[in-house]
Amino acid sequence: MVRAKNWTLKKHFHGHPTDSDFELKTVELPPLNNGEVLLEALFLSVDPYMRLGSKRLKEGDTMMGQQVARVVESKNPAWPVGTLVLAHSGWASHSISDGQQLEKLLTEWPDTLPLSLALGTVGMPGITAYFGLLEICGAKSGDTVLVNAAAGAVGAVVGQIAKIKGCRVVGAAGSEEKVDYLKKIGFDFAFNYKTVKSLEETLKKAAPDGYDCYFDNVGGEFSNTVIRQMKKFGRVAICGAISMYNSTGQLPPEINIPGRLDNPRYSVSSNRGKGESTPSLKRNLVEAHPRRACSTRKSAWKGSSSTAGREKCARRR
C-alpha cells in the first residue's frame, strides 16, 4: 500500500499565507481499481491563482494545483507505466486517477529541457502570456510593451515573446535581483518599483512617447499610474491583480480610465479564458524554449515538511 504525503489547507488564509496555514499529512492510498492509475509527482505548481482559488477548498483539503507526474502503476491500458503526464492532483506526492483528466506530455519533448517547464513556459503561464500578449494586446513590431510582475512565470514569457515580435519591452519587478534577471533575458528597460522615487517619472523615462501595450499582472495604484501614459488606441490585457490578493483592509483603487468608457481611446480586456492548451501552441513554446523564464518557479517534491520551496517560489515573483 502506498503512503502519500499531502500538503493540506489547515486554515483559510488571512492576509499573507503563513506556515501555520498548511499541514503535511500522510495518507494511505487504496489499491487500484480497473481503469485507474497511480501517479508519482515530479514537480508541483505554485501559482498566484491559488491565493483566491483556495477559498473554494474546505479546511483539511489537499492544496490545489497542477503537477508533472509519472505513472508508476496502471490498470488502464491508455496510460502505461512510465507515461509522463500533467495532472490536477494538487500538492500530493502520490495520487490515484481514473485517467479522465490526465494530459500526456508532448512526445517530442527535448531531453535538454527540464520537465518543470510543462508547468511554466510550456504550460498554463506560457499559454497565458502568449494569448494575452498576441490576441488581447495584439502586440506587433515597433510597439512599446509594459509588463509588471515581469520576473514572474507569466511576465517573463510576455517580455520574451514581445522581444521576438520586435517590440520594445519595459518591465517592473520587486527586487534588484529580478531587475538583473530581466535585463539578462532581453528587456530593454527594467526597474525596481519598490525603490524608484516616482513611478510616474520612471515610466516616462522608460517610454517618453507612452505605451502601446500594457500587460497587467498587478492592478491597483500601479495600473492607475500606467493608464495615464497609454498611447491613443493603446491596449491593456488584465491578467491578474496580485497587489490585492492578500489585502485585509481597504483594497487598492481599481483602474480608473480617463474619459468616457465608450471612447475608443483605450482597449481594456481581461485575459481570463484565453489559455486554451493546444498541442500546436505547446510545440511552438517548446521550440522557442526561453528556458529561464519559468524553470526556477517550480519545486520538485522532496517529501519534507519544510516550506522553503514554497517561500523560494514566492520570492521569485
C-alpha positions as CSV (number, residue, x, y, z in Angstrom):
1,M,0.0,0.0,0.0
2,V,1.3,3.4,-1.0
3,R,1.6,6.2,1.6
4,A,1.1,9.6,0.0
5,K,2.3,12.9,1.5
6,N,-0.2,15.7,1.0
7,W,0.1,19.4,1.8
8,T,-3.3,20.4,3.1
9,L,-5.0,23.7,3.8
10,K,-5.1,23.7,7.6
11,K,-7.0,27.0,7.8
12,H,-8.0,29.6,5.3
13,F,-5.6,32.5,4.6
14,H,-5.9,35.8,6.3
15,G,-3.5,38.3,4.6
16,H,-0.3,36.7,3.5
17,P,-0.1,32.9,3.7
18,T,2.0,31.6,6.6
19,D,3.5,28.2,7.5
20,S,0.7,27.7,10.1
21,D,-1.9,27.8,7.3
22,F,-0.6,24.4,5.9
23,E,-0.3,21.0,7.3
24,L,1.6,18.0,5.9
25,K,-0.3,14.8,6.2
26,T,0.4,11.2,5.3
27,V,-2.4,9.3,3.7
28,E,-2.6,5.6,2.8
29,L,-4.0,5.1,-0.7
30,P,-6.2,2.2,-1.6
31,P,-5.4,-0.5,-4.2
32,L,-6.2,0.5,-7.8
33,N,-9.5,-0.4,-9.4
34,N,-9.8,-1.3,-13.0
35,G,-9.3,1.8,-15.2
36,E,-7.2,3.6,-12.6
37,V,-3.5,4.6,-12.4
38,L,-1.2,5.6,-9.6
39,L,0.8,8.8,-10.1
40,E,4.0,9.9,-8.6
41,A,4.6,13.7,-8.6
42,L,7.8,15.0,-10.1
43,F,7.0,18.7,-10.0
44,L,4.3,20.7,-8.3
45,S,2.9,24.1,-9.4
46,V,2.8,27.2,-7.1
47,D,0.7,29.9,-8.8
48,P,-0.9,33.2,-7.6
49,Y,-4.5,32.0,-8.5
50,M,-4.2,29.6,-5.6
51,R,-4.5,32.5,-3.2
52,L,-8.0,33.2,-4.4
53,G,-9.0,29.7,-5.6
54,S,-8.2,28.2,-2.2
55,K,-11.4,29.9,-0.9
56,R,-13.3,27.1,-2.6
57,L,-11.5,24.5,-0.6
58,K,-12.6,23.1,2.8
59,E,-10.1,23.2,5.6
60,G,-8.2,19.9,5.6
61,D,-8.4,19.6,1.8
62,T,-5.2,19.0,-0.3
63,M,-4.0,22.2,-1.8
64,M,-5.0,22.6,-5.4
65,G,-2.5,22.7,-8.2
66,Q,-1.2,21.0,-11.3
67,Q,1.8,18.7,-11.3
68,V,4.1,16.8,-13.7
69,A,3.8,13.2,-12.7
70,R,4.8,9.7,-13.8
71,V,2.5,6.7,-14.0
72,V,4.1,4.1,-11.6
73,E,1.3,1.6,-11.6
74,S,-1.5,1.1,-14.0
75,K,-4.8,-0.7,-14.5
76,N,-5.7,1.4,-17.5
77,P,-4.2,0.4,-20.9
78,A,-4.4,4.0,-22.2
79,W,-1.8,5.1,-19.5
80,P,1.0,2.5,-19.3
81,V,3.6,2.6,-16.5
82,G,6.3,5.2,-17.2
83,T,4.0,7.7,-19.0
84,L,4.6,11.3,-18.1
85,V,1.5,13.4,-17.6
86,L,0.1,16.6,-16.4
87,A,-2.4,16.1,-13.6
88,H,-4.6,18.3,-11.4
89,S,-3.7,16.3,-8.3
90,G,-2.7,19.2,-6.1
91,W,0.2,19.2,-3.6
92,A,0.5,15.5,-3.2
93,S,3.4,13.1,-3.6
94,H,1.2,10.3,-5.0
95,S,-2.4,10.2,-6.2
96,I,-4.9,7.9,-8.0
97,S,-6.6,8.9,-11.2
98,D,-9.2,7.4,-13.5
99,G,-7.3,8.9,-16.4
100,Q,-10.1,11.2,-17.5
101,Q,-8.3,14.5,-16.6
102,L,-4.8,13.5,-17.5
103,E,-2.8,15.1,-20.3
104,K,0.3,13.4,-21.8
105,L,3.4,15.5,-22.1
106,L,4.4,16.1,-25.7
107,T,6.1,13.0,-27.2
108,E,8.7,15.2,-28.8
109,W,9.8,16.9,-25.6
110,P,13.5,17.6,-25.9
111,D,15.8,15.8,-23.5
112,T,17.7,19.1,-22.9
113,L,14.6,20.9,-21.4
114,P,13.6,20.3,-17.8
115,L,10.2,18.7,-17.3
116,S,9.2,21.5,-14.9
117,L,8.7,23.8,-18.0
118,A,5.5,21.9,-18.6
119,L,4.1,23.9,-15.6
120,G,5.7,27.1,-16.8
121,T,6.8,28.3,-20.2
122,V,5.1,25.3,-22.0
123,G,2.2,25.2,-19.6
124,M,-0.5,27.5,-18.3
125,P,1.7,30.5,-17.6
126,G,3.3,30.4,-21.0
127,I,0.0,30.0,-22.8
128,T,-1.5,32.8,-20.7
129,A,1.4,35.1,-21.8
130,Y,1.0,34.0,-25.5
131,F,-2.7,34.7,-25.8
132,G,-2.7,37.8,-23.6
133,L,0.1,39.5,-25.5
134,L,-0.7,38.4,-29.0
135,E,-4.5,38.2,-29.0
136,I,-5.6,40.6,-26.3
137,C,-2.9,43.2,-26.6
138,G,-2.3,42.5,-30.3
139,A,1.4,43.3,-29.9
140,K,3.3,44.0,-33.1
141,S,6.7,45.0,-34.3
142,G,7.6,48.5,-33.1
143,D,5.2,48.6,-30.2
144,T,6.3,49.6,-26.7
145,V,5.1,47.0,-24.2
146,L,5.0,47.3,-20.5
147,V,4.6,44.3,-18.2
148,N,4.6,44.3,-14.3
149,A,5.4,41.4,-12.1
150,A,7.8,40.9,-15.0
151,A,10.1,38.4,-13.4
152,G,7.2,36.0,-12.7
153,A,6.2,33.0,-14.7
154,V,3.8,34.9,-16.9
155,G,5.6,38.2,-17.1
156,A,9.0,36.9,-18.1
157,V,7.4,35.0,-21.0
158,V,5.4,38.0,-22.1
159,G,8.6,40.1,-22.3
160,Q,10.5,37.4,-24.3
161,I,7.7,36.9,-26.8
162,A,7.4,40.7,-27.2
163,K,11.1,40.9,-28.0
164,I,10.7,38.1,-30.5
165,K,7.9,40.1,-32.2
166,G,10.2,43.2,-32.4
167,C,8.7,45.2,-29.6
168,R,10.5,47.5,-27.1
169,V,9.9,46.0,-23.7
170,V,9.7,47.7,-20.3
171,G,9.5,45.5,-17.1
172,A,8.8,46.3,-13.4
173,A,9.8,43.9,-10.7
174,G,10.3,43.9,-6.9
175,S,14.0,43.4,-6.3
176,E,17.4,44.3,-7.8
177,E,18.0,40.5,-8.4
178,K,14.8,40.4,-10.5
179,V,15.8,43.5,-12.4
180,D,19.1,42.0,-13.3
181,Y,17.3,38.8,-14.4
182,L,15.0,40.9,-16.7
183,K,18.0,42.6,-18.3
184,K,19.6,39.2,-18.8
185,I,16.7,37.8,-20.8
186,G,16.5,40.9,-23.0
187,F,14.2,43.5,-21.5
188,D,15.1,47.0,-22.9
189,F,14.4,48.8,-19.6
190,A,13.7,47.2,-16.2
191,F,13.3,48.8,-12.8
192,N,12.5,48.0,-9.1
193,Y,9.2,49.6,-8.4
194,K,9.8,49.4,-4.7
195,T,12.8,51.7,-4.8
196,V,12.1,54.3,-7.5
197,K,11.3,57.8,-6.2
198,S,8.4,58.3,-8.6
199,L,6.7,55.5,-10.6
200,E,5.2,58.1,-13.0
201,E,8.6,59.7,-13.8
202,T,10.2,56.3,-14.2
203,L,7.6,55.2,-16.7
204,K,8.0,58.4,-18.6
205,K,11.8,57.9,-18.7
206,A,11.4,54.4,-20.0
207,A,9.0,55.4,-22.7
208,P,8.7,59.2,-23.2
209,D,6.1,58.7,-26.0
210,G,3.9,56.3,-24.0
211,Y,2.9,52.7,-24.2
212,D,1.1,50.7,-26.9
213,C,0.5,47.6,-24.8
214,Y,0.2,47.1,-21.1
215,F,0.2,43.6,-19.7
216,D,-1.2,44.0,-16.2
217,N,-0.5,41.4,-13.5
218,V,-0.7,43.8,-10.5
219,G,-3.7,46.1,-10.7
220,G,-4.3,48.8,-8.0
221,E,-2.4,52.1,-7.9
222,F,0.3,50.9,-10.3
223,S,-2.2,50.5,-13.1
224,N,-3.8,53.9,-12.4
225,T,-0.4,55.4,-12.9
226,V,0.2,53.4,-16.1
227,I,-3.2,54.1,-17.7
228,R,-2.5,57.8,-18.0
229,Q,0.6,57.0,-20.1
230,M,-1.1,54.8,-22.6
231,K,-0.9,55.9,-26.2
232,K,-4.1,56.6,-28.2
233,F,-5.7,53.3,-29.1
234,G,-3.4,51.6,-26.6
235,R,-4.3,48.0,-25.5
236,V,-4.4,46.7,-21.9
237,A,-4.6,43.0,-21.0
238,I,-5.8,42.5,-17.4
239,C,-4.2,39.2,-16.4
240,G,-4.0,39.5,-12.6
241,A,-4.2,41.8,-9.7
242,I,-1.7,40.4,-7.2
243,S,-1.4,43.7,-5.3
244,M,-4.9,42.9,-3.9
245,Y,-4.8,39.2,-3.3
246,N,-3.5,39.4,0.3
247,S,-5.3,42.6,1.3
248,T,-7.2,42.5,4.6
249,G,-8.2,46.2,4.8
250,Q,-9.2,48.7,2.2
251,L,-8.5,47.5,-1.3
252,P,-6.2,49.5,-3.6
253,P,-8.1,51.6,-6.1
254,E,-9.4,50.0,-9.2
255,I,-8.2,51.0,-12.6
256,N,-9.5,54.5,-13.4
257,I,-9.8,55.0,-17.1
258,P,-9.8,58.7,-18.0
259,G,-12.7,59.9,-20.1
260,R,-15.8,58.1,-21.2
261,L,-15.7,54.3,-21.3
262,D,-17.3,54.4,-24.8
263,N,-14.4,56.5,-26.1
264,P,-12.2,54.2,-28.2
265,R,-9.0,55.7,-26.9
266,Y,-8.2,52.5,-24.9
267,S,-8.9,48.8,-25.3
268,V,-9.0,47.1,-21.9
269,S,-9.7,43.3,-21.9
270,S,-9.5,40.5,-19.4
271,N,-7.1,37.6,-20.2
272,R,-9.4,35.1,-18.5
273,G,-10.4,32.1,-20.5
274,K,-7.8,32.6,-23.2
275,G,-5.5,29.9,-22.1
276,E,-6.6,27.0,-24.4
277,S,-3.9,24.3,-24.0
278,T,-3.4,23.4,-27.7
279,P,-0.7,20.9,-28.6
280,S,0.4,23.0,-31.5
281,L,1.0,26.0,-29.3
282,K,2.9,24.0,-26.8
283,R,5.1,22.7,-29.6
284,N,5.9,26.3,-30.5
285,L,6.7,27.2,-26.9
286,V,9.0,24.1,-26.7
287,E,10.8,25.1,-29.8
288,A,11.3,28.7,-28.5
289,H,12.1,27.4,-25.0
290,P,13.0,30.6,-23.1
291,R,14.4,28.2,-20.5
292,R,14.9,30.5,-17.6
293,A,11.5,32.1,-17.8
294,C,9.8,29.6,-15.6
295,S,12.2,26.8,-14.7
296,T,13.0,28.2,-11.3
297,R,9.4,28.7,-10.1
298,K,8.6,25.0,-9.7
299,S,9.9,22.9,-6.9
300,A,10.2,19.1,-7.0
301,W,8.6,17.1,-4.3
302,K,11.1,16.4,-1.6
303,G,8.9,14.6,0.9
304,S,9.8,17.1,3.6
305,S,7.6,19.2,5.9
306,S,9.8,22.3,5.1
307,T,8.0,25.2,3.3
308,A,11.3,26.6,2.0
309,G,10.4,25.6,-1.6
310,R,7.1,27.5,-1.5
311,E,8.8,30.5,0.0
312,K,11.5,30.5,-2.7
313,C,8.9,30.4,-5.4
314,A,7.1,33.3,-3.8
315,R,10.2,35.4,-3.7
316,R,10.8,34.9,-7.4
317,R,7.7,37.0,-8.2
